[in-house]
């Protein structure tokens, strides 16, 4: 069946007032979401600079080295976001399978020619840049699952998804999940699992499926521990989480130092670039996985609370965009992005506070690293694209297709 691209839909034609009203907010973006995300990126860049400026072992004696690198990452991320916002929404759905296949290819390349860092083969060295395909795979799984459920069920709006659609969505998520487990990257696997569960719930999967998946996850975790699937250092991290005093100089060192750094901040903090734990380099991976400890120590409870508030605003706007989406693809994709950012932020901040095990996941929009920031900005661009379509705003279109087969 062929559908002309310039044929107006009944939804669009029945809402002329929305189009005229949105034109007053040109270009019609969700500015609350945009400003909150940009504030997080700006704050994160300052925290990365503070965490690395005194670390000669990382910077080679140049205190501004990581600042320049992060600014380059931010610039590239902004370009990617603008490209997604300006792309015709029909092309977003057309390109979704290619994005998914590209993420699978990246995960396979990691297993073949990747670099091992902290016990996980998760990185590809491309020129002078390190790429972590598993970060981009999170977004690819979300849009892949959203496309599957939309293509098969949007003509039956409100009737939920059948078992066939649930199986197809799990298959979409299962392939990258297996490849990520082979690295192994337990932190990304936990985030991906929570995201998939959230997408299935939003899509309308039955309680039997959700309950079965929960029981299966618990059983699988128990089997992984009993069969020795987890690496020894991963088991040690969980043991240290259960008993922080078990190995304070080994597996429990990161959590112990992170909690000391956050506790040093008090109400107002020790001042940006003034944290004693941060300047001494006591907290490992402080510019990436433990970036929240810099905020806690140098900005105090007020600054760390502001960071959490900005993250909450971003997630709230993502859920709002999902609720207002005019099509099932947009609804599921936006909710999936909210689940992804929400659980990953909880996991990252939780391990800095000692309420979650150390698994090594970045804080969205804040931690240093190109892969995480690129994936986050692509997700932000997709949310804005969905918002523009749902509110009737008309952004600049790139490569608008003449017709869709």
C-alpha positions as CSV (number, residue, x, y, z in Angstrom):
1,X,0.0,0.0,0.0
2,X,1.3,3.4,-0.9
3,X,0.6,6.5,1.2
4,X,1.3,9.9,-0.3
5,X,3.6,12.0,2.0
6,X,1.7,15.2,1.4
7,X,-1.7,13.9,2.2
8,X,-3.0,15.5,5.4
9,X,-4.0,13.2,8.2
10,X,-7.3,13.6,10.0
11,X,-5.5,14.3,13.3
12,X,-3.5,17.2,11.8
13,X,-6.4,18.7,9.8
14,X,-8.7,18.6,12.8
15,X,-6.4,20.8,14.9
16,X,-5.7,24.0,13.0
17,X,-5.7,26.0,16.2
18,X,-2.8,24.0,17.6
19,X,-0.7,24.7,14.5
20,X,-1.4,28.4,14.7
21,X,-0.8,28.6,18.4
22,X,2.5,26.6,18.2
23,X,3.8,29.0,15.5
24,X,3.9,31.7,18.2
25,X,6.4,29.5,20.1
26,X,8.7,29.1,17.1
27,X,10.2,26.8,16.5
28,X,7.8,25.0,18.9
29,X,10.4,23.1,21.0
30,X,9.8,22.0,24.5
31,X,11.9,24.7,26.1
32,X,11.6,23.4,29.6
33,X,13.1,20.1,28.5
34,X,15.7,21.8,26.4
35,X,16.9,24.3,29.1
36,X,17.0,21.6,31.8
37,X,19.1,19.3,29.6
38,X,21.5,22.1,28.6
39,X,21.8,23.2,32.3
40,X,22.8,19.6,33.1
41,X,25.3,19.5,30.3
42,X,26.8,22.8,31.4
43,X,27.0,21.8,35.1
44,X,28.5,18.4,34.1
45,X,31.2,20.1,32.0
46,X,32.2,22.2,35.0
47,X,32.2,19.1,37.3
48,X,34.3,17.2,34.8
49,X,36.8,20.1,34.6
50,X,37.0,20.2,38.4
51,X,37.5,16.4,38.8
52,X,40.3,16.3,36.3
53,X,42.1,19.7,36.6
54,X,44.5,18.4,39.3
55,X,44.9,14.9,38.0
56,X,48.2,15.0,36.2
57,X,48.0,11.2,35.7
58,X,44.9,11.8,33.5
59,X,45.7,15.1,31.9
60,X,49.4,14.8,31.3
61,X,50.0,18.1,33.1
62,X,47.4,20.1,31.2
63,X,44.6,21.0,33.6
64,X,42.2,22.0,30.8
65,X,42.7,18.8,28.7
66,X,39.4,17.2,29.7
67,X,37.5,20.5,29.5
68,X,38.4,20.8,25.9
69,X,37.6,17.2,25.2
70,X,34.2,17.5,26.8
71,X,33.4,20.7,25.0
72,X,34.1,18.9,21.7
73,X,31.7,16.1,22.9
74,X,29.1,18.7,23.7
75,X,29.4,20.3,20.2
76,X,29.1,17.0,18.4
77,X,26.1,16.1,20.6
78,X,24.3,19.3,19.8
79,X,24.8,18.7,16.1
80,X,23.4,15.2,16.4
81,X,20.4,16.6,18.4
82,X,19.6,19.2,15.8
83,X,19.9,16.7,13.0
84,X,17.3,14.4,14.7
85,X,15.0,17.4,15.5
86,X,15.1,18.6,12.0
87,X,14.5,15.2,10.4
88,X,11.1,14.5,9.0
89,X,9.3,12.2,11.5
90,X,8.6,9.7,8.8
91,X,12.3,9.3,8.1
92,X,12.8,8.6,11.9
93,X,10.7,5.5,11.5
94,X,12.2,4.5,8.2
95,X,15.8,4.8,9.6
96,X,15.0,3.0,12.9
97,X,15.9,-0.5,11.6
98,X,19.2,0.8,10.2
99,X,20.0,2.4,13.6
100,X,19.3,-0.9,15.3
101,X,21.4,-2.9,12.9
102,X,24.2,-0.4,13.3
103,X,24.2,-0.8,17.0
104,X,24.3,-4.6,16.7
105,X,27.3,-4.2,14.4
106,X,29.0,-2.0,16.9
107,X,28.5,-4.5,19.7
108,X,29.9,-7.3,17.5
109,X,32.9,-5.2,16.6
110,X,33.6,-4.6,20.3
111,X,33.8,-8.4,21.0
112,X,36.1,-8.8,18.0
113,X,38.4,-5.8,18.3
114,X,37.4,-3.9,21.4
115,X,39.5,-2.6,24.2
116,X,39.2,-4.0,27.8
117,X,38.8,-1.4,30.5
118,X,38.0,-2.2,34.1
119,X,37.4,-5.9,33.2
120,X,34.8,-5.2,30.4
121,X,35.5,-5.3,26.7
122,X,33.2,-2.4,25.9
123,X,35.2,0.1,23.9
124,X,36.2,0.7,20.3
125,X,39.2,2.9,19.6
126,X,38.4,5.1,16.5
127,X,41.2,7.5,15.8
128,X,41.8,9.4,19.0
129,X,38.3,8.7,20.3
130,X,36.9,5.9,22.4
131,X,33.3,4.8,21.5
132,X,31.1,2.6,23.7
133,X,28.5,1.0,21.4
134,X,26.4,-0.3,24.3
135,X,25.5,3.3,25.2
136,X,24.0,3.9,21.7
137,X,22.4,0.4,21.8
138,X,20.1,1.6,24.6
139,X,18.4,4.1,22.4
140,X,18.5,1.7,19.4
141,X,16.6,-0.9,21.5
142,X,14.0,1.7,22.5
143,X,13.2,2.8,19.0
144,X,13.4,-0.7,17.7
145,X,10.8,-1.9,20.2
146,X,8.6,1.2,19.6
147,X,8.7,0.6,15.9
148,X,7.7,-3.1,16.2
149,X,4.7,-2.4,18.5
150,X,3.6,0.6,16.5
151,X,3.7,-1.2,13.1
152,X,1.7,-4.1,14.4
153,X,-0.7,-2.5,16.8
154,X,-1.4,1.1,16.1
155,X,-4.4,0.2,14.0
156,X,-5.8,-1.5,17.2
157,X,-5.2,1.6,19.4
158,X,-6.3,1.0,23.0
159,X,-6.4,-2.8,22.7
160,X,-3.0,-3.5,24.1
161,X,-0.4,-5.8,22.6
162,X,-0.7,-9.4,21.9
163,X,1.8,-12.1,22.9
164,X,3.2,-12.1,19.4
165,X,4.1,-8.4,19.7
166,X,5.6,-9.0,23.2
167,X,7.8,-11.8,21.8
168,X,8.9,-9.7,18.9
169,X,9.9,-6.8,21.2
170,X,11.8,-9.2,23.5
171,X,13.6,-10.5,20.5
172,X,14.6,-7.0,19.5
173,X,16.0,-6.4,23.0
174,X,17.5,-9.9,23.4
175,X,20.1,-9.7,20.7
176,X,22.0,-6.7,22.0
177,X,21.4,-7.9,25.6
178,X,23.3,-11.2,24.8
179,X,26.1,-9.2,23.2
180,X,26.4,-6.9,26.1
181,X,26.5,-9.8,28.6
182,X,29.4,-11.3,26.6
183,X,31.5,-8.2,27.2
184,X,30.5,-8.4,30.1
185,X,28.9,-5.1,31.1
186,X,26.6,-5.7,34.0
187,X,25.7,-2.0,34.6
188,X,24.5,-1.5,31.0
189,X,22.6,-4.8,31.2
190,X,20.7,-3.6,34.4
191,X,19.8,-0.3,32.7
192,X,18.7,-2.1,29.5
193,X,16.6,-4.6,31.5
194,X,14.8,-1.8,33.4
195,X,14.2,0.1,30.2
196,X,12.8,-2.9,28.3
197,X,10.5,-3.6,31.3
198,X,9.3,0.0,31.2
199,X,8.7,-0.1,27.4
200,X,6.7,-3.2,27.7
201,X,4.5,-1.8,30.5
202,X,3.9,1.4,28.5
203,X,3.1,-0.5,25.3
204,X,0.4,-2.4,27.2
205,X,1.9,-5.8,27.8
206,X,-0.2,-7.9,30.2
207,X,0.5,-8.4,33.9
208,X,1.3,-12.0,33.2
209,X,4.2,-11.1,30.9
210,X,5.5,-8.4,33.3
211,X,5.3,-10.7,36.3
212,X,6.9,-13.6,34.4
213,X,9.8,-11.4,33.3
214,X,10.4,-10.2,36.9
215,X,10.5,-13.7,38.2
216,X,12.7,-14.8,35.3
217,X,15.1,-11.9,36.0
218,X,15.4,-12.9,39.7
219,X,15.9,-16.5,38.8
220,X,18.5,-15.6,36.1
221,X,20.4,-13.5,38.6
222,X,20.5,-16.3,41.1
223,X,21.6,-18.8,38.5
224,X,24.4,-16.4,37.3
225,X,25.8,-16.2,40.8
226,X,25.5,-19.9,41.5
227,X,27.0,-21.0,38.2
228,X,29.9,-18.6,38.3
229,X,28.8,-16.6,35.3
230,X,29.7,-13.3,36.9
231,X,33.4,-12.3,37.1
232,X,35.0,-12.4,40.5
233,X,35.3,-8.6,40.7
234,X,31.5,-8.3,40.0
235,X,30.7,-10.7,42.8
236,X,33.0,-8.8,45.1
237,X,31.2,-5.5,44.3
238,X,27.8,-7.0,45.3
239,X,29.3,-8.4,48.5
240,X,30.8,-5.0,49.3
241,X,27.4,-3.5,48.7
242,X,25.8,-5.8,51.1
243,X,28.5,-5.2,53.7
244,X,30.5,-1.9,53.0
245,X,33.0,-2.7,55.8
246,X,33.8,-6.1,54.3
247,X,36.8,-4.9,52.1
248,X,37.3,-1.2,52.6
249,X,40.6,-1.2,50.7
250,X,39.4,-3.4,47.9
251,X,36.0,-3.9,46.5
252,X,34.4,-1.5,49.0
253,X,37.0,1.3,48.4
254,X,35.1,3.2,45.7
255,X,31.9,3.3,47.7
256,X,33.7,4.3,50.9
257,X,35.5,7.2,49.3
258,X,32.4,8.3,47.4
259,X,30.4,8.5,50.6
260,X,33.2,10.4,52.3
261,X,33.3,12.9,49.5
262,X,29.6,13.5,49.5
263,X,29.6,13.8,53.3
264,X,32.3,16.5,53.1
265,X,30.1,18.8,51.2
266,X,27.7,19.6,53.9
267,X,24.9,22.0,53.0
268,X,26.7,24.4,50.7
269,X,29.8,22.5,49.7
270,X,33.5,23.3,49.7
271,X,33.2,25.4,46.5
272,X,33.8,24.5,42.9
273,X,37.4,23.3,42.4
274,X,37.8,23.2,46.2
275,X,36.8,19.7,47.2
276,X,39.5,18.0,49.3
277,X,38.6,14.4,48.2
278,X,38.3,15.6,44.6
279,X,41.6,17.5,44.4
280,X,43.4,14.6,46.1
281,X,42.1,12.1,43.6
282,X,40.8,9.7,46.3
283,X,37.6,8.7,44.4
284,X,38.4,6.5,41.4
285,X,36.7,7.3,38.0
286,X,35.4,10.5,39.5
287,X,34.9,12.3,36.2
288,X,32.8,9.5,34.8
289,X,31.0,7.0,37.0
290,X,31.3,8.9,40.2
291,X,30.8,12.4,38.9
292,X,27.9,13.0,41.4
293,X,30.5,12.9,44.3
294,X,32.1,16.1,42.8
295,X,28.7,17.8,43.0
296,X,28.1,16.5,46.5
297,X,31.5,17.6,47.9
298,X,31.9,20.9,46.1
299,X,28.3,22.1,45.7
300,X,26.9,20.5,48.8
301,X,23.4,19.3,49.4
302,X,22.0,22.4,47.7
303,X,24.0,21.9,44.5
304,X,23.5,18.2,44.4
305,X,19.8,18.6,45.0
306,X,19.7,21.1,42.1
307,X,21.3,18.5,39.8
308,X,18.8,15.9,40.9
309,X,16.0,18.4,40.3
310,X,17.2,19.1,36.8
311,X,17.2,15.4,36.1
312,X,13.7,15.1,37.5
313,X,12.5,17.9,35.2
314,X,14.0,16.2,32.1
315,X,12.3,12.8,33.0
316,X,9.0,14.6,33.8
317,X,9.0,16.4,30.4
318,X,9.9,13.1,28.6
319,X,6.9,11.4,30.3
320,X,4.7,14.4,29.4
321,X,5.7,14.2,25.8
322,X,4.9,10.5,25.9
323,X,1.4,11.2,27.3
324,X,0.7,13.8,24.6
325,X,2.1,11.8,21.6
326,X,-0.3,11.5,18.8
327,X,0.9,8.1,17.7
328,X,1.9,4.9,19.4
329,X,5.6,5.0,18.2
330,X,6.1,8.4,19.8
331,X,4.3,7.4,23.0
332,X,6.4,4.2,23.5
333,X,9.7,5.8,22.4
334,X,9.3,8.8,24.6
335,X,8.4,6.7,27.6
336,X,11.3,4.3,26.9
337,X,13.7,7.2,26.9
338,X,12.3,8.4,30.3
339,X,12.7,4.9,31.7
340,X,16.3,4.7,30.4
341,X,17.4,8.1,31.9
342,X,15.4,7.6,35.1
343,X,16.9,4.2,36.1
344,X,20.4,5.1,34.9
345,X,20.4,8.3,37.0
346,X,19.0,6.3,40.0
347,X,21.7,3.6,39.6
348,X,24.5,6.2,39.2
349,X,23.5,8.4,42.1
350,X,22.6,5.3,44.2
351,X,26.0,3.8,43.9
352,X,27.6,7.1,44.9
353,X,25.5,7.1,48.1
354,X,26.0,3.4,48.8
355,X,22.3,2.4,48.2
356,X,23.0,0.6,44.9
357,X,25.9,-1.7,44.0
358,X,28.8,-0.3,41.9
359,X,28.2,-1.2,38.3
360,X,29.9,1.6,36.3
361,X,27.2,3.5,34.5
362,X,27.5,7.3,33.6
363,X,25.1,10.0,34.9
364,X,23.0,11.1,31.9
365,X,24.2,14.5,30.5
366,X,26.6,15.0,33.3
367,X,29.4,12.4,33.2
368,X,32.4,12.7,30.9
369,X,32.4,10.7,27.8
370,X,31.3,11.0,24.2
371,X,29.2,7.9,23.8
372,X,27.0,8.6,26.8
373,X,26.5,12.2,25.8
374,X,25.9,11.4,22.1
375,X,23.3,8.9,23.0
376,X,21.6,11.3,25.5
377,X,21.5,14.1,22.9
378,X,20.1,11.8,20.3
379,X,17.4,10.8,22.7
380,X,16.8,14.5,23.5
381,X,16.4,15.2,19.8
382,X,14.0,12.4,19.3
383,X,11.9,13.7,22.2
384,X,11.7,17.1,20.6
385,X,10.9,15.6,17.3
386,X,7.9,13.7,18.9
387,X,6.8,16.9,20.7
388,X,6.9,19.0,17.5
389,X,4.7,16.4,15.7
390,X,2.3,16.0,18.6
391,X,1.7,19.8,19.1
392,X,1.3,20.5,15.3
393,X,4.5,22.6,15.1
394,X,6.3,22.3,11.8
395,X,10.1,22.2,12.2
396,X,12.6,22.6,9.3
397,X,12.4,19.3,7.4
398,X,15.5,17.5,6.1
399,X,15.2,14.9,3.3
400,X,11.4,14.8,3.5
401,X,10.3,11.6,1.6
402,X,8.0,12.1,-1.3
403,X,6.1,8.9,-0.5
404,X,6.3,6.0,2.0
405,X,5.7,2.5,0.7
